Amino acid sequence: MRAHTKFRFACKMWELLQITILRTNSKIIGIYTFRKIFSQPNSC
């Protein structure tokens, strides 16, 4: 019983970690593309 709870806890922690990493990555990508678009004067 206890091992099962530990396993579920580890799964939840792993999910949270993955979500955090994904959010951080999308933020970085968003900032990068934003800068890339606005650093080119004739992009429009």
C-alpha distance matrix in Angstrom:
0.0 3.8 5.5 5.2 6.4 8.8 10.0 10.8 12.5 14.4 15.5 16.8 18.6 20.1 21.3 22.9 24.5 26.0 27.3 28.9 30.5 31.8 33.3 34.9 36.3 37.8 39.4 40.9 42.2 43.6 45.5 46.7 48.1 49.6 51.4 52.5 54.0 55.8 57.0 59.1 62.2 63.2 59.8 60.8
3.8 0.0 3.8 5.4 5.2 6.3 8.6 10.0 10.6 12.4 14.3 15.4 16.5 18.3 20.1 21.2 22.5 24.4 25.9 27.0 28.6 30.3 31.7 33.0 34.6 36.3 37.6 39.0 40.5 42.0 43.6 44.9 46.5 47.9 49.6 50.8 52.5 54.1 55.2 57.5 60.5 61.7 58.4 59.6
5.5 3.8 0.0 3.8 5.4 5.0 6.1 8.7 9.8 10.5 12.3 14.3 15.2 16.3 18.4 20.0 20.8 22.4 24.4 25.6 26.7 28.5 30.3 31.4 32.7 34.6 36.1 37.3 38.6 40.4 42.1 43.0 44.7 46.3 47.9 48.8 50.7 52.4 53.4 55.6 58.7 59.8 56.6 57.9
5.2 5.4 3.8 0.0 3.8 5.4 5.0 6.2 8.6 9.8 10.6 12.4 14.2 15.2 16.6 18.5 19.9 21.1 22.7 24.4 25.7 27.0 28.7 30.3 31.5 33.0 34.8 36.2 37.3 38.9 40.8 41.9 43.2 44.9 46.7 47.6 49.2 51.1 52.2 54.2 57.3 58.3 54.9 56.0
6.4 5.2 5.4 3.8 0.0 3.8 5.4 5.1 6.1 8.6 9.8 10.6 12.3 14.1 15.3 16.6 18.3 19.9 21.1 22.6 24.3 25.7 27.1 28.6 30.2 31.6 33.1 34.7 36.1 37.4 39.2 40.5 42.0 43.3 45.2 46.3 47.8 49.5 50.8 53.0 56.0 57.1 53.7 54.8
8.8 6.3 5.0 5.4 3.8 0.0 3.8 5.5 5.0 6.1 8.6 9.9 10.5 12.2 14.2 15.3 16.3 18.3 20.0 21.0 22.4 24.2 25.7 26.9 28.4 30.2 31.6 32.9 34.4 36.0 37.5 38.7 40.4 41.9 43.4 44.6 46.4 48.0 49.0 51.3 54.4 55.6 52.4 53.6
10.0 8.6 6.1 5.0 5.4 3.8 0.0 3.8 5.4 5.1 6.2 8.7 9.9 10.5 12.4 14.3 15.2 16.4 18.4 19.9 21.0 22.5 24.4 25.7 26.8 28.6 30.3 31.5 32.7 34.4 36.2 37.2 38.7 40.4 42.0 42.9 44.6 46.5 47.5 49.6 52.8 53.8 50.5 51.8
10.8 10.0 8.7 6.2 5.1 5.5 3.8 0.0 3.8 5.4 5.0 6.2 8.6 9.8 10.5 12.4 14.2 15.3 16.6 18.4 19.9 21.1 22.6 24.4 25.7 27.0 28.7 30.3 31.4 32.8 34.8 36.0 37.3 38.8 40.7 41.7 43.2 45.0 46.3 48.4 51.4 52.4 49.0 50.0
12.5 10.6 9.8 8.6 6.1 5.0 5.4 3.8 0.0 3.8 5.4 5.1 6.2 8.6 9.9 10.6 12.3 14.3 15.4 16.6 18.4 20.0 21.2 22.6 24.3 25.9 27.1 28.7 30.2 31.5 33.2 34.6 36.2 37.4 39.2 40.5 42.0 43.6 44.8 47.1 50.1 51.3 48.0 49.1
14.4 12.4 10.5 9.8 8.6 6.1 5.1 5.4 3.8 0.0 3.8 5.4 5.1 6.1 8.6 9.9 10.4 12.2 14.2 15.2 16.3 18.2 19.9 21.0 22.3 24.2 25.7 26.9 28.3 30.0 31.6 32.7 34.4 35.9 37.5 38.5 40.3 42.0 43.0 45.2 48.3 49.6 46.3 47.7
15.5 14.3 12.3 10.6 9.8 8.6 6.2 5.0 5.4 3.8 0.0 3.8 5.4 5.0 6.2 8.6 9.8 10.5 12.3 14.2 15.3 16.4 18.3 19.9 20.9 22.5 24.3 25.7 26.7 28.3 30.3 31.3 32.7 34.3 36.1 37.0 38.6 40.5 41.6 43.7 46.8 47.8 44.4 45.6
16.8 15.4 14.3 12.4 10.6 9.9 8.7 6.2 5.1 5.4 3.8 0.0 3.8 5.4 5.1 6.2 8.6 9.9 10.6 12.3 14.3 15.3 16.6 18.4 20.0 21.2 22.6 24.4 25.7 26.9 28.8 30.2 31.5 32.8 34.8 35.9 37.4 39.0 40.4 42.6 45.5 46.6 43.2 44.2
18.6 16.5 15.2 14.2 12.3 10.5 9.9 8.6 6.2 5.1 5.4 3.8 0.0 3.8 5.4 5.1 6.1 8.6 9.9 10.5 12.3 14.2 15.4 16.5 18.3 20.0 21.1 22.6 24.2 25.6 27.1 28.5 30.2 31.5 33.1 34.4 36.1 37.6 38.7 41.1 44.1 45.4 42.2 43.5
20.1 18.3 16.3 15.2 14.1 12.2 10.5 9.8 8.6 6.1 5.0 5.4 3.8 0.0 3.8 5.4 5.0 6.2 8.6 9.8 10.5 12.2 14.2 15.3 16.3 18.3 19.9 21.0 22.3 24.1 25.8 26.7 28.3 30.0 31.6 32.5 34.3 36.1 37.1 39.2 42.4 43.5 40.3 41.7
21.3 20.1 18.4 16.6 15.3 14.2 12.4 10.5 9.9 8.6 6.2 5.1 5.4 3.8 0.0 3.8 5.4 5.1 6.2 8.6 9.9 10.5 12.3 14.2 15.3 16.5 18.4 20.0 20.9 22.3 24.4 25.6 26.8 28.3 30.3 31.2 32.6 34.5 35.8 37.8 40.8 41.8 38.5 39.6
22.9 21.2 20.0 18.5 16.6 15.3 14.3 12.4 10.6 9.9 8.6 6.2 5.1 5.4 3.8 0.0 3.8 5.5 5.1 6.1 8.6 9.9 10.6 12.3 14.2 15.4 16.5 18.4 19.9 20.9 22.7 24.2 25.7 26.8 28.7 30.1 31.5 33.0 34.4 36.6 39.5 40.8 37.6 38.6
24.5 22.5 20.8 19.9 18.3 16.3 15.2 14.2 12.3 10.4 9.8 8.6 6.1 5.0 5.4 3.8 0.0 3.8 5.5 5.1 6.2 8.6 9.9 10.6 12.2 14.3 15.4 16.5 18.2 19.9 21.3 22.4 24.3 25.7 27.1 28.4 30.2 31.7 32.7 35.1 38.1 39.5 36.4 37.8
26.0 24.4 22.4 21.1 19.9 18.3 16.4 15.3 14.3 12.2 10.5 9.9 8.6 6.2 5.1 5.5 3.8 0.0 3.8 5.4 5.1 6.1 8.6 9.9 10.4 12.2 14.2 15.3 16.2 18.0 20.0 20.8 22.2 24.0 25.7 26.5 28.2 30.1 31.1 33.2 36.3 37.4 34.1 35.5
27.3 25.9 24.4 22.7 21.1 20.0 18.4 16.6 15.4 14.2 12.3 10.6 9.9 8.6 6.2 5.1 5.5 3.8 0.0 3.8 5.5 5.1 6.1 8.6 9.8 10.6 12.3 14.3 15.2 16.3 18.4 19.8 21.0 22.2 24.3 25.4 26.7 28.5 29.9 32.0 34.9 36.0 32.7 33.7
28.9 27.0 25.6 24.4 22.6 21.0 19.9 18.4 16.6 15.2 14.2 12.3 10.5 9.8 8.6 6.1 5.1 5.4 3.8 0.0 3.8 5.5 5.2 6.2 8.6 10.0 10.6 12.4 14.2 15.3 16.6 18.3 20.0 21.0 22.7 24.2 25.8 27.1 28.3 30.8 33.6 35.1 32.0 33.3
30.5 28.6 26.7 25.7 24.3 22.4 21.0 19.9 18.4 16.3 15.3 14.3 12.3 10.5 9.9 8.6 6.2 5.1 5.5 3.8 0.0 3.8 5.5 5.1 6.1 8.6 9.9 10.6 12.1 14.1 15.4 16.3 18.2 19.8 21.1 22.2 24.2 25.8 26.6 28.9 32.1 33.4 30.4 32.0
31.8 30.3 28.5 27.0 25.7 24.2 22.5 21.1 20.0 18.2 16.4 15.3 14.2 12.2 10.5 9.9 8.6 6.1 5.1 5.5 3.8 0.0 3.8 5.5 5.1 6.1 8.6 9.9 10.4 12.0 14.2 15.1 16.3 18.0 19.9 20.7 22.2 24.1 25.4 27.3 30.4 31.4 28.1 29.5
33.3 31.7 30.3 28.7 27.1 25.7 24.4 22.6 21.2 19.9 18.3 16.6 15.4 14.2 12.3 10.6 9.9 8.6 6.1 5.2 5.5 3.8 0.0 3.8 5.4 5.2 6.2 8.7 9.9 10.4 12.3 14.1 15.4 16.3 18.3 19.8 21.0 22.5 24.0 26.2 29.0 30.3 27.1 28.2
34.9 33.0 31.4 30.3 28.6 26.9 25.7 24.4 22.6 21.0 19.9 18.4 16.5 15.3 14.2 12.3 10.6 9.9 8.6 6.2 5.1 5.5 3.8 0.0 3.8 5.5 5.1 6.2 8.6 9.8 10.7 12.2 14.3 15.3 16.6 18.2 20.0 21.2 22.3 24.8 27.7 29.3 26.4 27.9
36.3 34.6 32.7 31.5 30.2 28.4 26.8 25.7 24.3 22.3 20.9 20.0 18.3 16.3 15.3 14.2 12.2 10.4 9.8 8.6 6.1 5.1 5.4 3.8 0.0 3.8 5.4 5.1 6.1 8.4 9.9 10.4 12.2 14.0 15.4 16.2 18.2 19.9 20.8 22.9 26.1 27.4 24.4 26.1
37.8 36.3 34.6 33.0 31.6 30.2 28.6 27.0 25.9 24.2 22.5 21.2 20.0 18.3 16.5 15.4 14.3 12.2 10.6 10.0 8.6 6.1 5.2 5.5 3.8 0.0 3.8 5.4 5.0 5.9 8.5 9.6 10.4 11.9 14.1 15.0 16.2 18.1 19.5 21.4 24.4 25.5 22.2 23.5
39.4 37.6 36.1 34.8 33.1 31.6 30.3 28.7 27.1 25.7 24.3 22.6 21.1 19.9 18.4 16.5 15.4 14.2 12.3 10.6 9.9 8.6 6.2 5.1 5.4 3.8 0.0 3.8 5.5 5.0 6.2 8.5 10.0 10.4 12.3 14.1 15.4 16.5 18.0 20.4 23.1 24.7 21.7 23.1
40.9 39.0 37.3 36.2 34.7 32.9 31.5 30.3 28.7 26.9 25.7 24.4 22.6 21.0 20.0 18.4 16.5 15.3 14.3 12.4 10.6 9.9 8.7 6.2 5.1 5.4 3.8 0.0 3.8 5.4 5.2 6.0 8.7 9.8 10.6 12.1 14.2 15.5 16.1 18.7 21.7 23.5 20.7 22.6
42.2 40.5 38.6 37.3 36.1 34.4 32.7 31.4 30.2 28.3 26.7 25.7 24.2 22.3 20.9 19.9 18.2 16.2 15.2 14.2 12.1 10.4 9.9 8.6 6.1 5.0 5.5 3.8 0.0 3.8 5.5 5.0 6.1 8.4 9.9 10.3 12.1 14.2 15.1 16.9 20.1 21.3 18.3 20.2
43.6 42.0 40.4 38.9 37.4 36.0 34.4 32.8 31.5 30.0 28.3 26.9 25.6 24.1 22.3 20.9 19.9 18.0 16.3 15.3 14.1 12.0 10.4 9.8 8.4 5.9 5.0 5.4 3.8 0.0 3.8 5.4 5.3 6.0 8.6 9.8 10.6 12.2 14.0 16.0 18.7 19.9 16.8 18.1
45.5 43.6 42.1 40.8 39.2 37.5 36.2 34.8 33.2 31.6 30.3 28.8 27.1 25.8 24.4 22.7 21.3 20.0 18.4 16.6 15.4 14.2 12.3 10.7 9.9 8.5 6.2 5.2 5.5 3.8 0.0 3.8 5.6 5.0 6.1 8.5 10.0 10.6 11.9 14.5 17.2 19.1 16.5 18.2
46.7 44.9 43.0 41.9 40.5 38.7 37.2 36.0 34.6 32.7 31.3 30.2 28.5 26.7 25.6 24.2 22.4 20.8 19.8 18.3 16.3 15.1 14.1 12.2 10.4 9.6 8.5 6.0 5.0 5.4 3.8 0.0 3.8 5.4 5.3 6.1 8.7 10.0 10.4 12.7 15.9 17.6 15.1 17.4
48.1 46.5 44.7 43.2 42.0 40.4 38.7 37.3 36.2 34.4 32.7 31.5 30.2 28.3 26.8 25.7 24.3 22.2 21.0 20.0 18.2 16.3 15.4 14.3 12.2 10.4 10.0 8.7 6.1 5.3 5.6 3.8 0.0 3.8 5.4 4.9 6.0 8.5 9.7 11.1 14.2 15.2 12.2 14.3
49.6 47.9 46.3 44.9 43.3 41.9 40.4 38.8 37.4 35.9 34.3 32.8 31.5 30.0 28.3 26.8 25.7 24.0 22.2 21.0 19.8 18.0 16.3 15.3 14.0 11.9 10.4 9.8 8.4 6.0 5.0 5.4 3.8 0.0 3.8 5.5 5.3 6.2 8.5 10.4 12.8 14.4 11.7 13.2
51.4 49.6 47.9 46.7 45.2 43.4 42.0 40.7 39.2 37.5 36.1 34.8 33.1 31.6 30.3 28.7 27.1 25.7 24.3 22.7 21.1 19.9 18.3 16.6 15.4 14.1 12.3 10.6 9.9 8.6 6.1 5.3 5.4 3.8 0.0 3.8 5.5 5.2 5.7 8.7 11.3 13.6 11.6 13.9
52.5 50.8 48.8 47.6 46.3 44.6 42.9 41.7 40.5 38.5 37.0 35.9 34.4 32.5 31.2 30.1 28.4 26.5 25.4 24.2 22.2 20.7 19.8 18.2 16.2 15.0 14.1 12.1 10.3 9.8 8.5 6.1 4.9 5.5 3.8 0.0 3.8 5.6 5.3 6.7 10.1 11.7 9.5 12.4
54.0 52.5 50.7 49.2 47.8 46.4 44.6 43.2 42.0 40.3 38.6 37.4 36.1 34.3 32.6 31.5 30.2 28.2 26.7 25.8 24.2 22.2 21.0 20.0 18.2 16.2 15.4 14.2 12.1 10.6 10.0 8.7 6.0 5.3 5.5 3.8 0.0 3.8 5.6 5.8 8.4 9.3 6.6 8.9
55.8 54.1 52.4 51.1 49.5 48.0 46.5 45.0 43.6 42.0 40.5 39.0 37.6 36.1 34.5 33.0 31.7 30.1 28.5 27.1 25.8 24.1 22.5 21.2 19.9 18.1 16.5 15.5 14.2 12.2 10.6 10.0 8.5 6.2 5.2 5.6 3.8 0.0 3.8 5.4 6.8 9.1 7.6 9.4
57.0 55.2 53.4 52.2 50.8 49.0 47.5 46.3 44.8 43.0 41.6 40.4 38.7 37.1 35.8 34.4 32.7 31.1 29.9 28.3 26.6 25.4 24.0 22.3 20.8 19.5 18.0 16.1 15.1 14.0 11.9 10.4 9.7 8.5 5.7 5.3 5.6 3.8 0.0 3.8 6.2 9.1 8.6 11.4
59.1 57.5 55.6 54.2 53.0 51.3 49.6 48.4 47.1 45.2 43.7 42.6 41.1 39.2 37.8 36.6 35.1 33.2 32.0 30.8 28.9 27.3 26.2 24.8 22.9 21.4 20.4 18.7 16.9 16.0 14.5 12.7 11.1 10.4 8.7 6.7 5.8 5.4 3.8 0.0 3.8 5.7 5.5 8.9
62.2 60.5 58.7 57.3 56.0 54.4 52.8 51.4 50.1 48.3 46.8 45.5 44.1 42.4 40.8 39.5 38.1 36.3 34.9 33.6 32.1 30.4 29.0 27.7 26.1 24.4 23.1 21.7 20.1 18.7 17.2 15.9 14.2 12.8 11.3 10.1 8.4 6.8 6.2 3.8 0.0 3.8 5.7 7.9
63.2 61.7 59.8 58.3 57.1 55.6 53.8 52.4 51.3 49.6 47.8 46.6 45.4 43.5 41.8 40.8 39.5 37.4 36.0 35.1 33.4 31.4 30.3 29.3 27.4 25.5 24.7 23.5 21.3 19.9 19.1 17.6 15.2 14.4 13.6 11.7 9.3 9.1 9.1 5.7 3.8 0.0 3.8 5.7
59.8 58.4 56.6 54.9 53.7 52.4 50.5 49.0 48.0 46.3 44.4 43.2 42.2 40.3 38.5 37.6 36.4 34.1 32.7 32.0 30.4 28.1 27.1 26.4 24.4 22.2 21.7 20.7 18.3 16.8 16.5 15.1 12.2 11.7 11.6 9.5 6.6 7.6 8.6 5.5 5.7 3.8 0.0 3.8
60.8 59.6 57.9 56.0 54.8 53.6 51.8 50.0 49.1 47.7 45.6 44.2 43.5 41.7 39.6 38.6 37.8 35.5 33.7 33.3 32.0 29.5 28.2 27.9 26.1 23.5 23.1 22.6 20.2 18.1 18.2 17.4 14.3 13.2 13.9 12.4 8.9 9.4 11.4 8.9 7.9 5.7 3.8 0.0
